[in-house]
Every structure is written in structure tokens, then in C-alpha cells.
Amino acid sequence: MGTGYTETQLRAAVADAVRAPSLHNTQPWRFRLRDGGIEVSVDPARRLPATDPSGWGTRVSGGAALFNLRLSLAVAGTPATVRLRPYPADPDVLARLVPELPRRPTPTEQGLYAAIGRRFSNRAPFWPDPVPAEARWRLGEAARAEQCWLELVIGVSAVNAFAEIARSAHRVLERDPAYRAERADWVRTEPAPDGVPARAGGPQSEPQDLLPSRGFGGLDRAPGRDFEPEPLVAVLGAAGNTVVDQVLAGQALQRVLLTATDAGLAVSMLSQPIEVSGAREALRLSLGRFGTPQMVMRIGYGQPGVATPRRSVDEVLDVAVAPG
Ligand SMILES: Cc1cc2nc3c(=O)[nH]c(=O)nc-3n(C[C@H](O)[C@H](O)[C@H](O)COP(=O)(O)O)c2cc1C
């Protein structure tokens, strides 16, 4: 294809891209059309300095948005060839997408695309029903299709060992007043285009909880409404921890989340053990894996999640630079 993407195509795809998850719903992404290609960048102004000093979360979030963008373009019949980190001198540009030969979307693409608007983080307790083997296999395939791995933490002792790592990471983070202040800044009790609405924040945590919850100031807990005793915990990892690995992990994350949604599963994310480097290393060792854990998910069956707001397409578009 000699011609590039149009602004109409860009806008339609960005409307889907922004439905992606992001750390504290900061939506740290920007999109622009340049020489017929769509470029996805992180928005450094939306990085969380205390929670995410390295910018890992902005790149995982940006990768998740990139996955939605790819799906949206493919389902519109205008799939893209993607180059990650196209300008070595500008690491904030995560990807550049140019049109490849038009083709019909595959049934998998259509199924995942249909799940974009039904995917929400679900921080509530799940039902005790186990996730069937077929669905577990599909989740692993989703990660592998995006050059990442997904390790399921199986068995009571493995889940308890993971929980110990996660709780200790949580305690380390909670000791930092700047981290707590940042989280409080992104909890929303009034309508807002970003941040985590308190009603989506999940229930208040209680001492008997196995896994730590981020504490977005959620709802009171109904008596007896405990978390599932044996949650299905999945660790998503990449080959390494470069900028490109983190963008790949973001794409794989979104593919796993959409695959889960398509299979009727609910997911919540917990990244405390990723954000504390000692915990991340302990997690890697406990899995006996090479590469770098990039995200942890709790997966199960639950009530429908709560939608969170997004900024408008206009707010995340950069106006094209006129060709010189
Ligand atoms: C990199 C990253 C890290 C996240 N970490 C957590 C976490 O530790 N705890 C949590 O409850 N949610 C976590 N989330 C989920 C976000 O808070 C959520 O995606 C955002 O609020 C938007 O809501 P939605 O997923 O329902 O669209 C994380 C998301 C991303 C992309």
C-alpha cells in the first residue's frame, strides 16, 4: 500500500485504543499521524514518579493501548505492520504502525475486538468455580502469540508463597508516603475523565485477605463476602526488561485480558510484586523462569466489573507536523 492511514482511521482506532488499562487509570499515551503512519508514544507528564519511577507502567499501559489499536485497524480491514521503538533517539515513541495489505479480519481478531468494551478490572471477590483447562490454555496461547509467557501459579503452597511475596512488596510500597499520596491523588469520588472511581476500587481489604489489594478506597465489604480461598494467579513475563520487552508485555497483557473476557472470565491486576525489584526477583526465582515478570493477574468468574472513564480522543491526539 503506497498510501498511509487517514485521520478518520486514526480517530476510530484511537477511540478503541484508549479503552486499554493503565496504572491508576492515568492513560499515559499519545497518538499522532506522521507521514501516513500512526505513532504511539508515552506521555511523560502522566508517569507516576513515586509509584513508577522507571516508567515501566507507562510502557506496559502504552503496549496495551497499542494492542487495541492493532486490533481495531485489523477489524476495520486495514491491518498494520508495527515497528516497536522506531526512533532509537526518542524512546518515548513506542511504536509506528503503517498499513499492510488489506485483508479480512480473522475470527480471533473479531472475538478479541468485541471484548474491548466488556473488559474491566474486577477487584471484587470471585466465585469459587475453577477456571477450566481449556480457558487456561487459551490464556497461555494469548501471551505466547505476543512473544511473552504466562505462568499459572497452581496449588495451595505455590499460591501461599506468591501471596507472601506480594504482601511483602505491598508493605514496602505502603511505607512510602509519596506512594500513598500519589494513589490518593488518583482515586476519584467525583466524575472525572481519568483516575480510579472509588466505586470501581473494589472492597476494603481485611486482615484475612490472602492477596494485597491496592487500596483505591473501595466499598465496604458485605459480611462473609471473602475473597476466593484459592485464587487463580497468573504471572505474565517477557524475555527481558528493555523498553521493547515492556511494550511487548503490554500487548500480551491486553491480549490475555481480552481472551479472558471473551471466555467469560473476570480479571484483576496486581503489580506490587513487579514494582519492588526484590519482590520481582523473588517471584522470578519462585517460578524458575528466565526473563522478567511484568504483571500479575487474579483470574476467575465474577459479577460484571465496573466501567472506568477515559479522556476523549481529542485529548490524546497530537496534531500532525506539516511535512517540510
Ligand atoms: C501497568 C498496570 C499496573 C496495574 N496495577 C494494578 C494494581 O496493582 N492493582 C489494581 O487494582 N489495579 C491495577 N491495574 C489496573 C488499573 O488500575 C486499571 O486498568 C485502570 O484503573 C482502568 O480500569 P479498567 O482496567 O477497568 O479499564 C494496573 C494496570 C496496569 C496497566
The ligand as a Gaussian input file, in Angstrom:
#p B3LYP/6-31G(d) Opt

LIG

0 1
 C        0.747000      -1.481000      34.456000
 C       -0.532000      -1.629000      35.239000
 C       -0.487000      -1.909000      36.607000
 C       -1.669000      -2.053000      37.347000
 N       -1.608000      -2.373000      38.675000
 C       -2.752000      -2.544000      39.385000
 C       -2.717000      -2.938000      40.767000
 O       -1.648000      -3.168000      41.335000
 N       -3.894000      -3.067000      41.424000
 C       -5.093000      -2.849000      40.813000
 O       -6.126000      -2.994000      41.443000
 N       -5.158000      -2.493000      39.506000
 C       -4.023000      -2.347000      38.772000
 N       -4.079000      -2.008000      37.451000
 C       -5.395000      -1.783000      36.817000
 C       -5.700000      -0.298000      36.621000
 O       -5.933000       0.350000      37.846000
 C       -6.910000      -0.186000      35.676000
 O       -6.557000      -0.708000      34.439000
 C       -7.421000       1.227000      35.481000
 O       -7.923000       1.733000      36.679000
 C       -8.522000       1.288000      34.414000
 O       -9.593000       0.450000      34.742000
 P      -10.057000      -0.754000      33.807000
 O       -8.947000      -1.769000      33.787000
 O      -11.278000      -1.284000      34.474000
 O      -10.325000      -0.240000      32.419000
 C       -2.913000      -1.890000      36.704000
 C       -2.953000      -1.638000      35.319000
 C       -1.781000      -1.529000      34.587000
 C       -1.845000      -1.317000      33.094000

